[in-house]
Amino acid sequence: MHEHHIESTPQETTVRIGHHELVIRRRYALLSITNDILIGLWFLIGSFFFFSEKLIFLGTCLFVIGSVEMLVRPVIRLARQLHIQRIRGTAPEHATWDF
């Protein structure tokens, strides 16, 4: 049985979820953060490469890699949603937990 309880008062909401789901959420959060850092690095390094005529091609390649990783972001979120839905049997209720 999956543990998932929500208790709410006007000032605060407490959400209790099962240990397995919490581990899954943390893993996907780490994956998402790592992906976002890499996106920033590719675009930053690519931007500096545009200052040199010799490095423009490599800069463009880094921009393409960063763009592909931007497409990976929603795939990570979808995979997390489907994974949680599979272990829970229902879709997660709170989209605000997305990253």
C-alpha positions in Angstrom: 0.0 0.0 0.0 1.3 3.5 -0.8 1.4 6.0 1.9 0.2 9.4 0.8 -1.6 11.8 3.1 -2.4 15.5 2.9 -3.4 17.4 5.9 -4.3 21.0 5.5 -5.1 24.0 7.7 -5.6 27.6 6.6 -1.9 28.4 7.4 -0.1 25.3 6.4 -0.3 22.1 4.3 1.5 18.9 5.3 2.1 16.3 2.7 3.2 12.8 3.7 4.4 10.5 0.9 5.9 7.1 1.0 9.7 6.6 1.3 10.0 5.0 -2.2 8.3 8.0 -3.8 10.5 10.5 -2.0 13.6 8.7 -3.2 12.3 8.8 -6.8 11.5 12.5 -6.5 15.0 13.3 -5.2 16.6 11.3 -8.0 14.7 13.1 -10.7 15.3 16.5 -9.0 19.0 15.8 -9.1 18.9 14.7 -12.7 17.0 17.9 -13.6 19.4 20.1 -11.7 22.4 18.5 -13.4 20.8 18.9 -16.8 20.1 22.6 -16.1 23.7 23.2 -15.0 25.0 21.6 -18.2 22.6 23.7 -20.3 24.0 26.8 -18.8 27.6 25.7 -19.2 27.1 24.8 -22.9 25.6 28.1 -23.7 28.1 30.1 -21.6 31.1 28.4 -23.1 29.6 28.6 -26.6 29.0 32.3 -26.2 32.7 32.8 -25.4 33.7 30.7 -28.4 31.9 33.2 -30.6 34.6 35.8 -29.7 37.2 33.9 -31.8 36.9 33.2 -35.5 38.6 29.8 -35.0 36.1 28.6 -32.4 32.8 29.7 -34.0 32.0 26.2 -35.3 32.6 24.7 -31.8 30.5 27.4 -30.2 27.7 26.6 -32.6 28.0 22.9 -31.7 27.7 23.8 -28.0 24.6 25.8 -28.7 23.1 22.8 -30.5 24.0 20.5 -27.5 22.4 23.0 -25.1 19.3 23.2 -27.3 19.0 19.4 -27.3 19.3 19.4 -23.5 16.5 21.9 -23.3 14.4 19.3 -25.0 15.5 16.8 -22.4 14.0 18.9 -19.6 10.3 18.1 -20.3 11.3 14.4 -20.9 12.8 14.3 -17.4 9.6 15.7 -16.0 7.4 13.3 -18.0 9.5 10.3 -16.9 9.2 11.3 -13.3 5.4 11.7 -13.6 5.0 8.3 -15.2 7.4 6.7 -12.7 5.5 8.0 -9.7 2.1 7.2 -11.4 3.3 3.6 -11.9 4.4 3.1 -8.3 1.3 4.9 -6.9 -1.3 3.7 -9.3 -2.5 7.3 -9.7 -1.0 10.5 -11.2 0.7 13.0 -8.7 -1.9 15.6 -7.7 0.5 18.6 -7.2 2.0 20.0 -10.4 3.7 22.6 -8.2 6.2 20.0 -7.2 7.5 20.0 -10.7 10.9 21.3 -11.4 
